[in-house]
Amino acid sequence: MRSFCTEISRNRMPGGELSEAQRIYILAQAEAGCGTTEIAARLSCSRRAVSNVIHRWETEGTYIKRDRIGRPPKLTSRDRRQLLRVVKRDPRIEYSALYREANLWDSNTSRSTISRATIQRSKAQTIYHQYRS
């Protein structure tokens, strides 16, 4: 017999987040008196994930996932694509020209909006890390 949300849980990465439907199911089963081990087995997730959902419901009164903490990225996905497009077009471009062509130059202060290290990190995450710029 197929368990609840099987398609979702089998496609879910190990250690990934539970869907909203799965969190609601966990709370409903917990209210019905099922144990965390039994619920975890039905959803193919860890017992700790089930416990965390129940604990969040009891302490905060919500099952919705929290916002992520940490510093937001300096480059948006659009900026990153633009930057990599310019590097792909001219792999040996100078940094000063790269800033201007990728629209990462602040004309009011005559300075770039990001550092060279940010560009290097962005390139290192792609196949363009071998280029000089």
C-alpha positions in Angstrom: 0.0 0.0 0.0 1.3 3.5 -0.9 1.9 5.9 1.9 0.7 9.5 2.1 2.6 11.9 -0.2 4.8 9.1 -1.6 5.5 11.0 -4.8 6.6 14.0 -2.9 8.7 12.2 -0.4 10.5 10.0 -2.9 11.4 13.0 -5.1 12.5 14.9 -2.0 16.3 15.1 -1.4 17.5 13.5 1.7 17.6 16.1 4.4 15.4 18.4 2.3 12.4 20.2 3.6 8.9 18.7 4.1 6.1 20.1 2.0 3.3 22.1 3.5 0.9 19.1 3.0 3.3 16.8 4.8 3.6 19.1 7.8 -0.2 19.3 8.0 -0.4 15.5 7.8 2.1 15.2 10.6 0.1 17.5 12.8 -3.2 15.7 12.0 -1.6 12.3 12.8 -0.1 13.6 16.0 -3.5 14.9 17.1 -5.0 11.5 16.3 -2.5 9.9 18.7 0.1 8.4 16.3 3.7 8.3 17.5 6.6 10.2 15.8 8.2 6.9 14.7 5.1 5.7 13.0 4.5 9.1 11.2 8.1 9.2 10.1 7.9 5.7 8.6 4.7 6.7 6.7 6.4 9.8 5.2 9.8 8.3 4.7 11.5 11.1 6.7 13.4 11.3 9.9 11.8 11.1 13.4 13.6 14.4 14.2 11.8 16.2 11.3 8.4 15.0 12.6 9.4 16.1 16.1 10.5 19.5 14.9 7.1 20.1 13.1 5.2 19.1 16.2 7.4 21.2 18.5 7.1 24.3 16.3 3.3 23.9 16.3 3.3 23.6 20.1 5.6 26.5 20.8 4.9 28.9 18.0 1.4 27.9 16.8 2.4 27.5 13.2 3.7 24.9 10.9 5.0 27.3 8.2 8.8 27.2 7.7 10.8 30.1 9.0 12.7 32.6 6.9 16.4 31.8 6.3 18.9 33.6 8.3 22.2 35.0 7.0 23.4 37.7 4.7 21.5 38.1 1.4 23.6 37.5 -1.7 25.2 40.7 -3.2 24.5 39.6 -6.7 21.0 38.7 -7.9 20.6 35.8 -10.3 20.1 38.3 -13.0 23.3 40.2 -12.2 25.2 36.9 -12.1 23.9 35.8 -15.5 24.8 39.2 -17.0 28.3 39.0 -15.4 28.9 35.5 -16.8 27.6 36.6 -20.2 30.2 39.3 -20.4 33.0 37.0 -19.3 31.9 34.4 -21.8 32.0 37.0 -24.6 35.4 38.3 -23.6 37.3 36.0 -21.2 40.3 38.3 -20.9 38.4 41.4 -20.1 39.8 43.8 -17.4 37.9 44.2 -14.2 37.2 47.9 -14.8 35.6 47.2 -18.1 33.8 44.1 -16.7 32.1 46.2 -14.0 30.8 48.7 -16.6 29.7 46.1 -19.2 27.8 44.1 -16.6 26.2 47.2 -15.2 27.9 46.7 -11.8 29.4 50.2 -11.7 27.8 52.9 -9.6 27.9 56.1 -11.7 27.1 58.3 -8.7 30.1 57.3 -6.6 32.4 56.2 -9.5 32.9 52.9 -7.8 31.9 49.3 -8.4 29.0 47.9 -6.5 30.8 44.6 -5.9 34.3 43.5 -5.1 36.7 41.5 -7.3 36.4 38.7 -4.8 32.6 38.5 -5.4 33.3 38.2 -9.1 35.9 35.5 -8.5 33.5 33.6 -6.3 30.7 33.9 -8.8 33.0 32.6 -11.6 34.3 29.8 -9.3 30.8 28.4 -9.0 30.6 28.0 -12.8 32.9 26.8 -15.6 34.3 30.3 -16.1 36.8 30.0 -13.2 39.7 29.3 -15.7 39.4 32.8 -17.3 41.6 35.6 -16.2 39.2 38.5 -15.5 
